[in-house]
Structures are given as structure tokens and as C-alpha cells.
Amino acid sequence: MIKPANRLFLLLCFVFALGCGESTSGSATPQAALPAQSAPTQPAPAENSTSPSVDDVAPVAYVEGTHYERLPQPVPTADKDRIEVAEVFWYGCSHCYDFEPLVAAWSASLPADVALVKNPAMWDNQGIMETHARIYYTAKVLGVEDRVSPAAFRALNIDHQPLRSEGDIARLFTDNGVALEDFERTFNSFGVTSSVRQAESRQRSYRVQGTPELVVNGTYRISARMAGSQGAMLKVADYLVAKIRSEKTES
């Protein structure tokens, strides 16, 4: 018979394995990561030809249904005046941990009409992922996301701390300069609970197949598997942002 403590450990291992990657089926349940498709490339220049400059190279024509998916029903965005790029992530996902530096560098030069938002992933029936979503929204309410989010990623992916109890999470916050009473007042607050529920609802509407994924303006879903790589995800996002901006100008 499996002891309760061992059963909890096996359950946590299952959830951590489930959190990343994308399935090849139409199922909304995320599966283990699969090999990425090749990213679209430019044709090689003819032999002895002059290599074109960056400005001379035509942009890659990304294809709907191949490099990104159009959602069957658009999801409302937070600000209708800006083009929203939503990052769906989980602190316990090693792929998300690797993706964060790329997203940070990309978002540092976003134009004023584009907004990056983050949406924690939850598909474990109010288990560990729901608890970790509370970390994000608690940090956001307290204005310490820039300190707590990197610390949560490190704790789960580098230090192998599961952060499954409120006491463990409280220490994460106090170690990053948050007063214990502020954490306790916020973590289970109505506002954080409401934000977690809304994030779970958006995730279902986004039809995410794994983490990390991007959703552009509540309309297009991008995964590393579709785009070809994590870096290519951001290039597809740039392409879709330009596409949406052009459509707004024409309308």
C-alpha cells in the first residue's frame, strides 16, 4: 500500500510533469512536451550572390493553422485601445522559466499600443497550480511582482521547493521584503480569489495546450510547437501585432 506521504509526492510529480508542453490532439488537457516543428526560414541565397542586408530580407509569411491558431471565439481583452499579448505560464514549468528572459527582453521595447499581460495556467482542479496562481496575483496586488515572480521561478525550478503550503509561500514573500501581515491579508483576499477565477476562465477560453503559450489580442494562440521555437513564438506575435494594427488602420 502506498503511504499518504508518498501518494502526495507522486501526485505533485504528476502535476509538475503535466504543466509544460503541448499535445498533438485536439484535447484541451496539456500533455508532455513534444519535438518542435521547424521554424519558417528564408530561402538560401544563390551561390556567389551578395548576401542581403536585414532590411532587404522579406518578412516571413506566417500561416494561420500552421504557425498560430485562430480561436473560434475571441476572448475579451483588458484594454480595447491596445493590442494585448497574453503570456500563459506556470511557475513550476521549466519551459516557462527558460522563456522568461526572452519575454522580458522582447517586452522592454514594445510600442505604446501593445500591452503584455500574464495569465497563470491552472488545470489541476484547484490544486498546486491554483495555489501558485495566487502567488502571482498576491505579488501583483502588493506591487512586488518584479521581485516575487523571479523568486518563485527559482524556488520551483532551481531550488526544487514545491511551494505547496501557505507557510512556504509566506516565507517566499517575507524573504523578498513583504511584511507577513501584508501577505496574510492579501493571499486569500476576495480580490486575489476573483483574479484567480478569471484567469482560469480565460485559460479555458484560450484553449491552451501547455505552457508557455501566447495569445494575441484574445484572438490568436501561439505555442512553441506551432511556431517552431520559443524565440519564434515572439516573432509570430510581432507578425500578428502588425497584422492587427494594419487591420485597425484600414477599418
RASULZI-V556564 format. One record per pair of residues at least 24 apart in sequence whose C-alpha atoms are under 10 Angstrom apart, sorted by the first residue. I is the first residue (numbers start at 1). J is the second residue. Records with the same first field share a line. If there is no record, write none. Layout:
BEGIN
I->J / J
END
This chain:
BEGIN
11->128
12->127 / 128 / 162 / 164
13->162
15->92 / 93 / 123 / 124 / 127 / 128 / 129
16->90 / 91 / 92 / 93 / 94 / 128 / 129 / 156 / 162
17->92 / 93 / 94
18->93 / 123 / 124 / 210 / 211
19->89 / 90 / 91 / 92 / 93 / 94 / 95 / 96 / 121 / 122 / 123 / 124 / 129 / 209 / 210 / 211 / 212
20->89 / 90 / 92 / 93 / 94 / 95 / 96 / 209 / 210 / 211 / 212 / 213
21->93 / 94 / 95 / 96 / 208 / 209 / 210 / 211 / 212 / 213 / 223 / 224 / 225
22->208 / 209 / 210 / 211 / 212 / 213 / 223 / 224 / 225 / 226
23->208 / 209 / 210 / 225
24->209 / 225
25->209
26->207 / 209
27->207 / 208 / 209
28->123 / 204 / 206 / 207 / 208 / 209 / 210
29->123 / 124 / 207 / 208 / 209 / 210
30->123 / 207 / 208 / 209 / 210 / 211
31->209 / 210 / 211
32->209 / 210
33->95 / 209 / 210 / 211 / 224 / 225
34->224 / 225
35->224 / 225 / 228 / 229
36->223 / 224 / 225 / 226 / 227 / 228 / 229 / 230
37->66 / 67 / 224 / 225 / 226 / 227 / 228 / 229
38->225 / 226 / 227 / 228 / 229 / 232
39->67 / 224 / 225 / 226 / 227 / 228 / 229 / 231 / 232 / 233
40->67 / 227 / 228 / 232
59->239
60->235 / 236 / 239
61->236 / 239
62->227 / 235 / 236 / 239 / 240
63->227 / 236
64->220 / 221 / 226
65->221 / 226
66->222 / 225 / 226 / 227 / 228
67->221 / 222 / 223 / 224 / 225 / 226 / 227 / 228 / 232 / 233 / 236
68->214 / 215 / 216 / 220 / 221 / 222 / 223 / 224 / 225 / 226 / 227 / 233 / 236 / 237 / 240
69->207 / 215 / 219 / 220 / 221 / 222 / 223 / 226
70->206 / 215 / 216 / 218 / 219 / 220 / 221 / 222
71->205 / 206 / 207 / 215 / 218 / 219 / 220 / 221
72->205 / 206 / 207 / 219 / 220
73->205 / 206 / 218 / 219 / 220
74->205 / 206 / 217 / 218 / 219 / 220
75->202 / 203 / 205 / 206 / 215 / 216 / 217 / 218 / 219 / 220
76->202 / 205 / 217 / 218 / 219
77->117 / 202 / 216 / 217 / 218 / 219
78->115 / 117 / 217 / 218
79->114 / 115 / 217
80->217
81->113 / 114 / 115
82->111 / 112 / 113 / 114 / 115 / 116 / 217 / 245
83->111 / 112 / 113 / 114 / 115 / 116 / 216 / 217 / 218 / 240 / 241 / 242 / 244 / 245
84->113 / 114 / 115 / 116 / 117 / 215 / 216 / 217 / 218 / 219 / 241
85->114 / 115 / 116 / 117 / 118 / 214 / 215 / 216 / 217 / 218 / 219 / 220 / 221 / 234 / 237 / 238 / 240 / 241
86->115 / 116 / 117 / 118 / 119 / 120 / 206 / 213 / 214 / 215 / 216 / 217 / 218 / 221
87->116 / 117 / 118 / 119 / 120 / 121 / 211 / 212 / 213 / 214 / 215 / 216 / 222
88->117 / 118 / 119 / 120 / 121 / 122 / 199 / 202 / 203 / 206 / 208 / 210 / 211 / 212 / 213 / 214 / 215
89->118 / 119 / 120 / 121 / 122 / 133 / 210 / 211 / 212 / 213 / 214
90->119 / 120 / 121 / 122 / 129 / 130 / 132 / 133 / 136 / 152 / 153 / 210 / 211 / 212
91->120 / 121 / 129 / 132 / 133 / 135 / 136 / 149 / 150 / 151 / 152 / 153 / 154 / 155 / 156 / 157 / 211
92->128 / 129 / 132 / 152 / 153 / 154 / 155 / 156 / 157 / 160 / 161 / 162 / 163 / 211
93->153 / 156 / 157 / 210 / 211 / 212
94->153 / 154 / 156 / 157 / 158 / 211 / 212
95->157 / 210 / 211 / 212 / 224 / 230
96->153 / 157 / 211 / 212 / 213 / 230
97->150 / 152 / 153 / 154 / 156 / 157 / 158 / 212
98->153 / 157 / 212 / 230
99->211 / 212 / 213 / 230 / 231 / 233
100->150 / 153 / 212
102->230 / 231 / 234
103->230 / 231 / 233 / 234
106->231 / 234 / 235 / 238
107->234
110->238
113->241 / 245
114->216 / 217 / 241 / 245
115->216 / 217
116->214 / 216 / 217
117->214 / 215
118->199 / 214
119->195 / 196 / 198 / 199 / 200 / 202 / 203 / 213 / 214 / 215
120->196 / 199 / 200 / 202 / 203 / 211 / 212
121->196 / 199 / 200 / 201 / 202 / 203 / 204 / 208 / 210 / 211 / 212 / 213
122->196 / 197 / 199 / 200 / 201 / 203 / 204
123->200 / 203 / 204 / 210
126->197 / 200
127->164
128->162 / 163 / 164 / 165
129->164
130->193 / 196 / 197 / 199 / 200
131->163 / 164 / 165 / 166 / 169 / 187 / 196
132->162 / 163 / 164 / 165 / 169 / 196
133->192 / 193 / 195 / 196 / 197 / 199 / 200
134->169 / 186 / 187 / 188 / 189 / 192 / 193 / 195 / 196
135->163 / 166 / 169 / 170 / 172 / 173 / 183 / 187 / 192 / 196
136->187 / 192 / 195 / 196
137->186 / 187 / 191 / 192 / 193 / 194 / 195 / 196 / 199
138->173 / 182 / 183 / 184 / 185 / 186 / 187 / 188 / 189 / 191 / 192 / 193 / 195 / 196
139->173 / 178 / 183 / 186 / 187 / 192
140->192
141->183 / 186 / 187 / 191 / 192
142->178 / 182 / 183 / 186 / 187
143->178
144->173 / 176 / 177 / 178
147->173 / 175 / 176 / 177
148->172 / 173 / 174 / 175 / 176 / 177 / 178
149->173
151->175 / 176
216->240 / 241 / 244
217->241 / 244
219->244
END
